[in-house]
Amino acid sequence: MAHAWTPSIRRPTWPAAAIVLAIGLSGASAGAQAAPNGGGVTPAAAAPRLVEVRLAMSGVASQKLVEPRVRRLLEIELEDNAILAPGASGPLGDHVAYVWIDLPTPSSVLMEVRIGERPVSRRELQIAGLTFDVAARFVAIAASEMVREQMRPVRPPRKPPPPKGPSPAELERAARDAPAIFYTGSGSFAVLPAQAAFLAGPSLSLGYRNRRASEGVFGRLLAGTADGGPLRWLEVGLTGDYRLWLDPGWRLTAGVAAALSSVRVTDVRAVDGIAGERDTWSARAGLVLGAEVRVLPAGWLGLSLEPGAILRPARYMDHAGADGAVEGAWLGATLTLQLER
């Protein structure tokens, strides 16, 4: 008959046990001394605080879905993310999730979840055609998802980017329609074909422009020669024009001008039938067509043509007794330098 073999255990004698105990105590004291000195023992990091889920159900929902069943399923779905409280009451806190389940109609379940001061999240499940057992599983899954969604850290709202200022091109386009006062100095030339007269002289103008349309007043002094001898033309007038930009450095001008003039015909016997008279008055009107180029940030150099006509002839009699008149067409040109403000 075979006998089972049992190993024998030899008990240590008391001197050996004392040696083992001494070694164990010395090792423990060495470990205790090494810990404060930053040795191999490090304190464990504090574990994050779990969220406590407090479930409450309306009477109808508790009866139809069976609250204990919903609690058991919800606890399974939460896993290690949160713990389910045994009741719906307790102290307030930021780590408390409140879950409310209602059954407003036999075919729908309404759920609300909130953690701390966050906005309440709501969800409605349609359970038409499902048994309440299956509906309870869907409710537990949906409630756990809503709790996890509320547990996510709230991102701070992004600061809106600082508003971008207008670009130089936008500022330039806005300046085209902005109100502005302009000052213009120019040199003018005029040809009167009927008298074979050529006149030249300076002019100044002051104007106001808004939305690319401008109005202004000008004064001009021209002098030259004609068939009747030396001729002087002094005028004051009004202008109105509109500017069309081709690009930021070029623009076209189209407008009208009218002027009241003082005319002096020097070497004649009579003017307007008055013997010895040299001066009379006249008027003219015409178009202003030109182009301008930017030469300064607020300065423009331009050339314009001024075709027109003399509205009131300035009649005279020369020394030979022949009658003449300053009349007919007016063909002018002006070189301008305009400053805007």
PyMOL commands that set and color helices and strands:
alter all, ss='L'
color gray80, all
select helices_A, chain A and resi 14-34+59-65+67-78+132-151+168-177+193-195
alter helices_A, ss='H'
color red, helices_A
select strands_A, chain A and resi 51-57+82-84+96-105+108-115+121-126+180-192+197-210+213-226+229-247+250-265+270-271+274-275+279-296+299-310+314-317+323-326+329-340
alter strands_A, ss='S'
color yellow, strands_A
deselect
rebuild
show_as cartoon
